[in-house]
Amino acid sequence: MIDPTHALPMAAQCRLLNISRGCVYYRPAPLSDADLALMRRLDELHLGHPCFGSRRLVVLLRRDGFDTGRQHVRTLMRRMGIEAIYRKPRTSLANQAHRVYPYLLRDVAIERPNQAWAADITYGMPRQRSPPIWGPSCLSMSGMHRSSKLMLQ
């Protein structure tokens, strides 16, 4: 058991741990009564309208007589751990029905020009087309690795 009378002073302990004394002695400032009232109303509004973000909540708060800005509402929402419920992009999720093809060049050493080629088909709607038609707008092929020429078609 450690005897507290023989403990190192706080400054020496901080030096040993290589941390700043400021982080040991720091006490966060308490929230003001105005912020607590704002947070209470913000929680009520969020429970009533969970899909509203900080922009729409600021409009509702101003109607209720709170003079506040969007950044302050965002800070309080982050502090309270609330966020708007909306559909977020799921771009990284693969479709389970799509087949995953193996990378065939993984163990191949590319040693000469024109040994490996790559092709890319980009789908999109070009602005120059009239009438607008969806389809391949660009098909490109390029020689890879040590090739001195680039061929675009």
C-alpha positions as CSV (number, residue, x, y, z in Angstrom):
1,M,0.0,0.0,0.0
2,I,1.3,3.5,-0.9
3,D,1.6,6.0,1.9
4,P,0.0,9.3,0.7
5,T,2.5,11.3,2.8
6,H,5.4,10.0,0.7
7,A,3.7,10.6,-2.7
8,L,5.4,12.9,-5.2
9,P,4.0,16.4,-5.6
10,M,1.6,16.8,-8.6
11,A,4.2,18.7,-10.6
12,A,6.7,15.9,-10.3
13,Q,4.1,13.3,-11.2
14,C,3.1,15.2,-14.3
15,R,6.8,15.4,-15.3
16,L,7.2,11.7,-14.9
17,L,4.1,10.9,-17.0
18,N,5.1,13.6,-19.5
19,I,1.7,15.4,-19.4
20,S,0.8,19.0,-18.9
21,R,-0.2,20.2,-15.4
22,G,-3.0,22.1,-17.0
23,C,-4.9,19.0,-18.0
24,V,-4.7,17.8,-14.4
25,Y,-5.9,21.0,-12.8
26,Y,-8.5,21.9,-15.5
27,R,-12.1,22.1,-14.3
28,P,-14.7,22.7,-17.1
29,A,-16.8,25.8,-16.8
30,P,-20.4,25.1,-15.7
31,L,-23.2,25.8,-18.2
32,S,-25.1,29.0,-17.8
33,D,-28.8,29.0,-16.9
34,A,-29.6,30.3,-20.4
35,D,-27.8,27.4,-22.0
36,L,-29.6,24.9,-19.7
37,A,-32.9,26.4,-20.7
38,L,-32.0,26.3,-24.3
39,M,-30.9,22.7,-24.1
40,R,-34.1,21.8,-22.3
41,R,-36.2,23.3,-25.1
42,L,-33.9,21.8,-27.8
43,D,-34.5,18.4,-26.3
44,E,-38.3,18.9,-26.4
45,L,-38.1,20.1,-30.0
46,H,-35.9,17.2,-31.0
47,L,-38.3,14.7,-29.4
48,G,-41.2,16.2,-31.3
49,H,-39.3,16.6,-34.6
50,P,-36.4,14.1,-34.7
51,C,-35.7,14.7,-38.4
52,F,-35.0,18.4,-37.9
53,G,-31.4,19.6,-38.1
54,S,-29.8,22.6,-36.6
55,R,-31.1,25.0,-39.2
56,R,-34.7,24.2,-38.7
57,L,-34.3,24.0,-34.9
58,V,-32.9,27.5,-34.9
59,V,-36.0,28.7,-36.7
60,L,-38.3,27.0,-34.1
61,L,-36.1,28.3,-31.2
62,R,-36.3,31.9,-32.5
63,R,-40.1,31.6,-32.7
64,D,-40.1,30.6,-29.0
65,G,-38.0,33.7,-28.1
66,F,-34.5,32.3,-27.9
67,D,-32.0,34.5,-29.6
68,T,-29.4,32.0,-30.7
69,G,-27.4,31.1,-33.8
70,R,-26.9,27.9,-35.7
71,Q,-23.4,27.2,-34.6
72,H,-24.4,27.4,-30.9
73,V,-27.3,25.0,-31.5
74,R,-24.9,22.6,-33.3
75,T,-22.5,22.8,-30.4
76,L,-25.3,22.1,-27.9
77,M,-26.7,19.3,-30.0
78,R,-23.2,17.7,-30.2
79,R,-22.8,18.1,-26.4
80,M,-26.2,16.5,-25.8
81,G,-25.5,13.7,-28.2
82,I,-28.5,14.3,-30.5
83,E,-28.5,14.5,-34.3
84,A,-31.2,14.6,-37.0
85,I,-32.5,11.3,-38.2
86,Y,-32.3,11.2,-42.0
87,R,-31.3,8.7,-44.6
88,K,-27.5,8.7,-44.9
89,P,-25.6,7.6,-48.0
90,R,-24.6,3.9,-48.0
91,T,-22.0,4.1,-50.7
92,S,-19.6,1.6,-49.2
93,L,-22.0,-1.3,-48.8
94,A,-21.6,-3.9,-51.6
95,N,-24.6,-5.5,-53.2
96,Q,-24.5,-9.2,-52.1
97,A,-25.9,-10.3,-55.4
98,H,-23.0,-8.9,-57.4
99,R,-20.1,-11.2,-58.1
100,V,-16.6,-10.1,-56.9
101,Y,-14.0,-10.8,-59.5
102,P,-10.5,-11.7,-58.5
103,Y,-7.6,-9.4,-59.3
104,L,-5.6,-11.4,-61.9
105,L,-2.5,-9.2,-61.9
106,R,-1.8,-9.5,-58.2
107,D,1.3,-11.8,-58.5
108,V,2.3,-10.8,-62.1
109,A,5.4,-8.8,-62.6
110,I,4.9,-6.2,-65.3
111,E,8.3,-6.1,-67.1
112,R,7.6,-4.7,-70.6
113,P,5.4,-2.1,-72.3
114,N,1.9,-3.3,-73.5
115,Q,1.9,-6.2,-71.1
116,A,-1.1,-5.1,-69.1
117,W,-4.0,-2.9,-70.1
118,A,-6.9,-1.3,-68.3
119,A,-10.3,-0.2,-69.6
120,D,-12.9,2.1,-67.9
121,I,-16.5,2.8,-68.9
122,T,-18.0,5.8,-67.3
123,Y,-21.8,6.2,-67.2
124,G,-23.4,9.6,-67.0
125,M,-25.4,12.2,-68.8
126,P,-23.2,14.6,-70.8
127,R,-24.6,18.1,-70.9
128,Q,-23.8,18.4,-74.7
129,R,-26.2,15.7,-75.7
130,S,-29.6,16.7,-77.0
131,P,-31.9,15.1,-76.3
132,P,-30.4,13.8,-73.0
133,I,-29.7,10.1,-73.2
134,W,-28.3,8.0,-70.4
135,G,-25.5,5.7,-71.5
136,P,-21.7,5.4,-71.8
137,S,-20.3,8.9,-72.2
138,C,-16.6,7.9,-72.2
139,L,-14.8,4.7,-73.0
140,S,-11.1,4.8,-72.3
141,M,-8.2,2.4,-72.5
142,S,-4.7,3.0,-71.5
143,G,-1.5,1.0,-71.4
144,M,-0.2,0.5,-68.0
145,H,3.3,0.2,-66.4
146,R,6.3,1.2,-68.5
147,S,4.3,2.1,-71.5
148,S,5.4,5.3,-73.2
149,K,2.2,5.8,-75.1
150,L,-1.3,6.5,-73.9
151,M,-4.2,5.5,-76.2
152,L,-7.7,7.0,-75.7
153,Q,-10.7,5.9,-77.7
